[in-house]
Amino acid sequence: MNTKTGLTTLVLSSLIAMSPAFAQDRLTVAYFQEWPMPFQFAKAQGIYDEKLGVPVNWVAFGSGAAMSAAMAAGDVQIAVSQGVLPFISATSAGQDLQIVDVAASYAENENCVVASGLEIDKDSAAELAGKRVAVPVGTGAQYTFLQLMAHFGVDTSTMAIVDMEPAEGAAALSQGNVDMACGWGGALARMKEFGNVLLTGAEKEDIGILSFDLITTTSRFASAEPQLLNDFMAVTADMNAEWNAGETRADMLPVIAKDAGMEVSAAEATINDFVFLPADEVLSDKWMGKTVGAYLDGAAQFFFEHGTVPAVLPSYGALINLAPMQAVQSR
């Protein structure tokens, strides 16, 4: 995902000053604002600090690419909800990253919205040729955009593609400065106030357009601190399970919304479109056991053919580390 620019020099300098290299006395985790998830309840309540036995430093990033850069610099050890394309881009360039979980599946929460005034829908999508579209380049939303246009037979070379974060794209769509905008989360909800999607989440899945984010780390951290990583994943899984059970959602939602920087109603609309997978499902062939690796291989090839990544690895499935989720499952 990506509504998100990089960390400022000031923030990076602060991180470096606080944590010049990882030591077991602290953990720095990257996440996104306006992307409400159950883990944020534990984040806000200090549950991670308590369960892990070390303080967790949470840093909000503007993009998955910025997350990758911070992990490469050693400033961040875990990234929550990193997008597929930023992961592929970083690892294709040789960065040491591993996938340890599927953060969320969100077919309904990543899409492209066409301005209402154009009156273009899935039956007239060919009319998008030559139009101006806001796309957060280097994100899963770009992949969705490219797949949608390929499905409808629209030549993207005829379009004026403007690299905008989803929040910027939503503003541009509302002002009539673009004909279509792509994004996710709260920004996507704002886009829908001024337009319509071409395909619903279910319709996208039917034609093989998936949308999911990852929890990633580095092999260095996973090897050096396996128990700390396992404990982090366990708390995250517990929060997902509590949310999925539904009994405490009324208590969790306001806390999550505040932490995400959203109104409760907007956070609820966003998070209700997410699917948080239990450990056994994450480990199954439907997800990290088989499908995620194959999906990443296909996505990487797609982006390579469109000039988004410079190279393709032999296997992205080889970058999946099942051990942390297996530890969660075996508790």
FENUR-V343145 format. One record per residue. N is the residue number from 1. PHI is phi in whole degrees, 0 to 359 (NA if undefined). BURIAL is # if it has 9 or more other C-alpha atoms within 8 Angstrom, else .. D_LAST is the distance of its C-alpha to the last C-alpha in whole Angstrom. Layout:
# FENUR-V343145
n->N phi->PHI burial->BURIAL d_last->D_LAST
n->N phi->PHI burial->BURIAL d_last->D_LAST
This chain:
# FENUR-V343145
n->1 phi->NA burial-># d_last->31
n->2 phi->183 burial-># d_last->34
n->3 phi->238 burial-># d_last->36
n->4 phi->213 burial-># d_last->36
n->5 phi->263 burial-># d_last->38
n->6 phi->278 burial-># d_last->37
n->7 phi->292 burial-># d_last->36
n->8 phi->287 burial->. d_last->40
n->9 phi->301 burial->. d_last->41
n->10 phi->299 burial->. d_last->41
n->11 phi->294 burial->. d_last->37
n->12 phi->298 burial-># d_last->36
n->13 phi->298 burial->. d_last->38
n->14 phi->296 burial->. d_last->37
n->15 phi->298 burial-># d_last->33
n->16 phi->295 burial-># d_last->35
n->17 phi->295 burial->. d_last->36
n->18 phi->282 burial->. d_last->33
n->19 phi->217 burial-># d_last->31
n->20 phi->300 burial-># d_last->33
n->21 phi->204 burial->. d_last->30
n->22 phi->294 burial-># d_last->27
n->23 phi->230 burial->. d_last->26
n->24 phi->288 burial->. d_last->23
n->25 phi->267 burial->. d_last->25
n->26 phi->196 burial-># d_last->24
n->27 phi->221 burial-># d_last->23
n->28 phi->247 burial-># d_last->25
n->29 phi->236 burial-># d_last->23
n->30 phi->266 burial-># d_last->26
n->31 phi->207 burial-># d_last->26
n->32 phi->243 burial-># d_last->29
n->33 phi->281 burial-># d_last->31
n->34 phi->54 burial-># d_last->32
n->35 phi->219 burial-># d_last->28
n->36 phi->293 burial-># d_last->26
n->37 phi->216 burial->. d_last->23
n->38 phi->302 burial-># d_last->20
n->39 phi->303 burial-># d_last->19
n->40 phi->290 burial-># d_last->22
n->41 phi->295 burial-># d_last->22
n->42 phi->293 burial-># d_last->19
n->43 phi->300 burial-># d_last->22
n->44 phi->291 burial-># d_last->25
n->45 phi->270 burial->. d_last->23
n->46 phi->76 burial->. d_last->22
n->47 phi->291 burial-># d_last->18
n->48 phi->298 burial-># d_last->17
n->49 phi->303 burial-># d_last->20
n->50 phi->293 burial->. d_last->18
n->51 phi->288 burial->. d_last->15
n->52 phi->274 burial-># d_last->16
n->53 phi->78 burial->. d_last->18
n->54 phi->222 burial-># d_last->21
n->55 phi->290 burial-># d_last->23
n->56 phi->254 burial-># d_last->23
n->57 phi->264 burial->. d_last->26
n->58 phi->262 burial->. d_last->26
n->59 phi->234 burial->. d_last->29
n->60 phi->279 burial->. d_last->30
n->61 phi->249 burial-># d_last->32
n->62 phi->265 burial-># d_last->34
n->63 phi->202 burial-># d_last->33
n->64 phi->294 burial-># d_last->31
n->65 phi->295 burial-># d_last->33
n->66 phi->293 burial-># d_last->33
n->67 phi->301 burial-># d_last->30
n->68 phi->300 burial-># d_last->30
n->69 phi->297 burial->. d_last->33
n->70 phi->293 burial-># d_last->31
n->71 phi->290 burial-># d_last->29
n->72 phi->297 burial-># d_last->31
n->73 phi->280 burial->. d_last->33
n->74 phi->83 burial-># d_last->30
n->75 phi->274 burial-># d_last->30
n->76 phi->228 burial-># d_last->27
n->77 phi->259 burial-># d_last->23
n->78 phi->224 burial-># d_last->21
n->79 phi->241 burial-># d_last->23
n->80 phi->262 burial-># d_last->22
n->81 phi->70 burial-># d_last->24
n->82 phi->286 burial-># d_last->26
n->83 phi->287 burial-># d_last->28
n->84 phi->297 burial-># d_last->29
n->85 phi->294 burial-># d_last->32
n->86 phi->301 burial-># d_last->32
n->87 phi->295 burial-># d_last->29
n->88 phi->298 burial-># d_last->31
n->89 phi->300 burial-># d_last->34
n->90 phi->293 burial-># d_last->32
n->91 phi->289 burial-># d_last->31
n->92 phi->295 burial-># d_last->34
n->93 phi->274 burial->. d_last->36
n->94 phi->101 burial->. d_last->34
n->95 phi->286 burial->. d_last->31
n->96 phi->276 burial->. d_last->28
n->97 phi->227 burial-># d_last->26
n->98 phi->232 burial-># d_last->22
n->99 phi->265 burial-># d_last->20
n->100 phi->241 burial-># d_last->17
n->101 phi->192 burial-># d_last->16
n->102 phi->268 burial-># d_last->19
n->103 phi->293 burial-># d_last->20
n->104 phi->191 burial-># d_last->22
n->105 phi->253 burial-># d_last->24
n->106 phi->211 burial-># d_last->27
n->107 phi->303 burial-># d_last->30
n->108 phi->275 burial-># d_last->32
n->109 phi->248 burial-># d_last->32
n->110 phi->217 burial-># d_last->33
n->111 phi->197 burial-># d_last->37
n->112 phi->241 burial-># d_last->41
n->113 phi->240 burial-># d_last->43
n->114 phi->263 burial-># d_last->47
n->115 phi->306 burial-># d_last->49
n->116 phi->305 burial-># d_last->51
n->117 phi->298 burial->. d_last->54
n->118 phi->281 burial->. d_last->54
n->119 phi->53 burial->. d_last->53
n->120 phi->257 burial-># d_last->51
n->121 phi->231 burial-># d_last->48
n->122 phi->297 burial->. d_last->47
n->123 phi->277 burial->. d_last->50
n->124 phi->233 burial->. d_last->52
n->125 phi->299 burial-># d_last->50
n->126 phi->301 burial->. d_last->52
n->127 phi->289 burial->. d_last->54
n->128 phi->285 burial-># d_last->51
n->129 phi->304 burial-># d_last->53
n->130 phi->85 burial->. d_last->55
n->131 phi->277 burial-># d_last->53
n->132 phi->260 burial-># d_last->51
n->133 phi->228 burial-># d_last->47
n->134 phi->268 burial-># d_last->45
n->135 phi->227 burial-># d_last->42
n->136 phi->283 burial-># d_last->39
n->137 phi->298 burial->. d_last->40
n->138 phi->86 burial-># d_last->37
n->139 phi->228 burial-># d_last->34
n->140 phi->298 burial-># d_last->33
n->141 phi->296 burial-># d_last->35
n->142 phi->293 burial-># d_last->38
n->143 phi->298 burial-># d_last->36
n->144 phi->301 burial-># d_last->37
n->145 phi->302 burial-># d_last->40
n->146 phi->296 burial-># d_last->41
n->147 phi->293 burial-># d_last->40
n->148 phi->299 burial->. d_last->41
n->149 phi->294 burial-># d_last->45
n->150 phi->296 burial-># d_last->44
n->151 phi->299 burial->. d_last->44
n->152 phi->270 burial-># d_last->47
n->153 phi->72 burial->. d_last->49
n->154 phi->266 burial-># d_last->50
n->155 phi->282 burial-># d_last->51
n->156 phi->292 burial->. d_last->49
n->157 phi->292 burial->. d_last->51
n->158 phi->274 burial->. d_last->54
n->159 phi->265 burial-># d_last->52
n->160 phi->268 burial-># d_last->52
n->161 phi->263 burial->. d_last->48
n->162 phi->252 burial->. d_last->47
n->163 phi->285 burial->. d_last->44
n->164 phi->224 burial-># d_last->43
n->165 phi->296 burial-># d_last->40
n->166 phi->307 burial-># d_last->39
n->167 phi->298 burial-># d_last->40
n->168 phi->292 burial->. d_last->43
n->169 phi->296 burial-># d_last->44
n->170 phi->297 burial-># d_last->43
n->171 phi->295 burial-># d_last->46
n->172 phi->296 burial-># d_last->48
n->173 phi->294 burial-># d_last->48
n->174 phi->294 burial-># d_last->49
n->175 phi->268 burial->. d_last->52
n->176 phi->78 burial->. d_last->53
n->177 phi->274 burial->. d_last->53
n->178 phi->226 burial-># d_last->50
n->179 phi->269 burial-># d_last->50
n->180 phi->208 burial-># d_last->47
n->181 phi->222 burial-># d_last->44
n->182 phi->237 burial-># d_last->40
n->183 phi->178 burial-># d_last->37
n->184 phi->206 burial-># d_last->34
n->185 phi->59 burial-># d_last->33
n->186 phi->300 burial-># d_last->35
n->187 phi->295 burial-># d_last->38
n->188 phi->297 burial-># d_last->37
n->189 phi->300 burial-># d_last->38
n->190 phi->291 burial-># d_last->41
n->191 phi->302 burial-># d_last->42
n->192 phi->294 burial-># d_last->42
n->193 phi->289 burial->. d_last->45
n->194 phi->237 burial-># d_last->47
n->195 phi->187 burial-># d_last->47
n->196 phi->225 burial-># d_last->45
n->197 phi->277 burial-># d_last->42
n->198 phi->279 burial-># d_last->43
n->199 phi->225 burial->. d_last->40
n->200 phi->287 burial->. d_last->37
n->201 phi->302 burial-># d_last->34
n->202 phi->297 burial-># d_last->34
n->203 phi->294 burial->. d_last->37
n->204 phi->295 burial-># d_last->36
n->205 phi->299 burial-># d_last->33
n->206 phi->298 burial->. d_last->35
n->207 phi->255 burial->. d_last->37
n->208 phi->88 burial->. d_last->34
n->209 phi->264 burial-># d_last->34
n->210 phi->262 burial->. d_last->30
n->211 phi->221 burial-># d_last->29
n->212 phi->204 burial-># d_last->26
n->213 phi->245 burial-># d_last->24
n->214 phi->239 burial-># d_last->22
n->215 phi->256 burial-># d_last->20
n->216 phi->235 burial-># d_last->21
n->217 phi->210 burial-># d_last->21
n->218 phi->253 burial-># d_last->24
n->219 phi->295 burial-># d_last->23
n->220 phi->299 burial->. d_last->24
n->221 phi->291 burial-># d_last->22
n->222 phi->300 burial-># d_last->19
n->223 phi->282 burial->. d_last->20
n->224 phi->282 burial->. d_last->21
n->225 phi->227 burial-># d_last->18
n->226 phi->299 burial-># d_last->15
n->227 phi->291 burial->. d_last->13
n->228 phi->296 burial->. d_last->15
n->229 phi->296 burial-># d_last->14
n->230 phi->300 burial-># d_last->11
n->231 phi->294 burial-># d_last->11
n->232 phi->298 burial-># d_last->13
n->233 phi->294 burial-># d_last->12
n->234 phi->294 burial-># d_last->9
n->235 phi->297 burial-># d_last->12
n->236 phi->299 burial-># d_last->14
n->237 phi->296 burial-># d_last->11
n->238 phi->296 burial->. d_last->11
n->239 phi->293 burial-># d_last->15
n->240 phi->298 burial-># d_last->16
n->241 phi->295 burial-># d_last->14
n->242 phi->295 burial-># d_last->16
n->243 phi->296 burial-># d_last->19
n->244 phi->297 burial->. d_last->19
n->245 phi->295 burial->. d_last->19
n->246 phi->88 burial->. d_last->22
n->247 phi->290 burial->. d_last->22
n->248 phi->246 burial-># d_last->23
n->249 phi->301 burial->. d_last->24
n->250 phi->298 burial->. d_last->27
n->251 phi->279 burial->. d_last->26
n->252 phi->286 burial-># d_last->24
n->253 phi->302 burial-># d_last->27
n->254 phi->299 burial-># d_last->29
n->255 phi->292 burial-># d_last->27
n->256 phi->297 burial-># d_last->26
n->257 phi->300 burial-># d_last->30
n->258 phi->299 burial-># d_last->31
n->259 phi->294 burial-># d_last->29
n->260 phi->278 burial-># d_last->30
n->261 phi->74 burial->. d_last->33
n->262 phi->229 burial-># d_last->34
n->263 phi->292 burial->. d_last->36
n->264 phi->302 burial-># d_last->33
n->265 phi->296 burial->. d_last->35
n->266 phi->291 burial-># d_last->35
n->267 phi->297 burial-># d_last->31
n->268 phi->296 burial-># d_last->30
n->269 phi->297 burial->. d_last->32
n->270 phi->286 burial-># d_last->31
n->271 phi->292 burial-># d_last->27
n->272 phi->291 burial->. d_last->28
n->273 phi->269 burial-># d_last->29
n->274 phi->267 burial-># d_last->25
n->275 phi->240 burial->. d_last->22
n->276 phi->255 burial-># d_last->19
n->277 phi->274 burial-># d_last->17
n->278 phi->289 burial-># d_last->13
n->279 phi->303 burial-># d_last->11
n->280 phi->295 burial->. d_last->12
n->281 phi->285 burial-># d_last->15
n->282 phi->302 burial-># d_last->15
n->283 phi->279 burial-># d_last->15
n->284 phi->287 burial-># d_last->17
n->285 phi->298 burial->. d_last->21
n->286 phi->295 burial-># d_last->22
n->287 phi->234 burial-># d_last->20
n->288 phi->289 burial-># d_last->19
n->289 phi->295 burial-># d_last->19
n->290 phi->203 burial-># d_last->23
n->291 phi->293 burial-># d_last->25
n->292 phi->300 burial-># d_last->24
n->293 phi->300 burial-># d_last->25
n->294 phi->296 burial-># d_last->28
n->295 phi->296 burial->. d_last->29
n->296 phi->297 burial-># d_last->29
n->297 phi->299 burial-># d_last->31
n->298 phi->293 burial->. d_last->34
n->299 phi->295 burial-># d_last->34
n->300 phi->298 burial-># d_last->34
n->301 phi->296 burial-># d_last->37
n->302 phi->299 burial->. d_last->39
n->303 phi->293 burial-># d_last->39
n->304 phi->297 burial-># d_last->40
n->305 phi->295 burial->. d_last->43
n->306 phi->264 burial->. d_last->43
n->307 phi->76 burial->. d_last->44
n->308 phi->276 burial->. d_last->41
n->309 phi->238 burial-># d_last->39
n->310 phi->279 burial->. d_last->41
n->311 phi->204 burial->. d_last->39
n->312 phi->233 burial-># d_last->37
n->313 phi->283 burial->. d_last->34
n->314 phi->300 burial->. d_last->34
n->315 phi->204 burial->. d_last->30
n->316 phi->277 burial-># d_last->28
n->317 phi->298 burial-># d_last->25
n->318 phi->292 burial->. d_last->25
n->319 phi->266 burial-># d_last->24
n->320 phi->271 burial-># d_last->21
n->321 phi->251 burial->. d_last->18
n->322 phi->278 burial-># d_last->15
n->323 phi->303 burial->. d_last->13
n->324 phi->299 burial-># d_last->11
n->325 phi->287 burial-># d_last->10
n->326 phi->294 burial-># d_last->9
n->327 phi->294 burial-># d_last->6
n->328 phi->296 burial-># d_last->6
n->329 phi->295 burial->. d_last->6
n->330 phi->275 burial->. d_last->4
n->331 phi->299 burial->. d_last->0
